[in-house]
Amino acid sequence: MTIVTVFNQKGGVGKTTTALNLAAALARRGCRPYGIDLDPQAHLSAIAGITANSGDDTILSLFQRNRPLQELVQTSATSGLGLIPAHMELSKVDTLFGKGYNIVNMLNATLRAEKFHDPNTPVLIDCCPLIGVLSLNAIFACDSLIVPVSADHLSAKGAMQIEKTLRALEPVLKRRVNRRYLLTRFDGRRGMAWEVLKVLEEKFGADVCRTRIAENVSLAESPAHNKTIFEHAPNSRGAQDYETLLDELLADGFIQQPDSARDERQDIVD
């Protein structure tokens, strides 16, 4: 399977937007990706129209009682995305379970052991914007990491901190985390946007996505309608950008697409 984590220690950079719309773009190609919401704010779950009354039917159950992941998958009535939702009680995971190796590796170990879906089906994990048990679980589990970076200097500084974090983790992981830095909220009319792009390219080189996600009203509006960008505004610049991003990630082998889904296009299930 390809497990892609979307993470940034800074909020408001398009993390959930990227996880949601990459999954939706994959679904349009004939894949049926799964999403895992590891953010106690549960924004990805809310956009998908999935609200859990308690933590028992959410990813929290994995940590509390090792509940099988397959039992936790719910289907979005709007997008058809299979999603393991989050709950606000996830915020207590660090306090309840500490940060030992077994707990931060729990999602990774479970995903590999359960094989709870077609091994060619991508999994996209949305994270909370801080380093802790939840985000470490997502990093330990992932094959690839996308770091959305909004086109401002504070976000660029945050990306550099993430790079330090990843380098510190790699001796424990015993591998280099395959990552891409994705520039979001890009407005080519602003000099600062180009300055941030230059900083990222100088610092991270080929790890910077060639695709940039433009500032787009439709992308900002779609969560309020509980829709992906392809449902809300399929002809918008935002939809085009996420299609282009997926093309880039597939071409680079960053995301693996099943043979049966290649060259196949279809609408997301209503």
Buried (B, 14 or more C-beta within 10 A) or exposed (E): BBBBBBBBBBBEBBBBBBBBBBBBBBBBBBBBBBBBBBBBBBBBBBBBBBEBEEBBBBBBBBBBEEBEBEEBBBBBEBBBBBBBBBBBBBBBBBEEBEEEEEBBBBBBEBBEEEEBBEEBBBBBBBBBBBBBBBBBBBBBBBBBBBBBBBBBEEBBEBBBEBBEBBEEBEEEBEEEBBBBBBBBBBBEEBEEBBBBBEBBBEBBEEBBBEBBBBBBEBBEBBBEEBBBBBBBBBEBBBBBBBBBBBEBBBEBEBBBBBEEBEEEEEEBEE
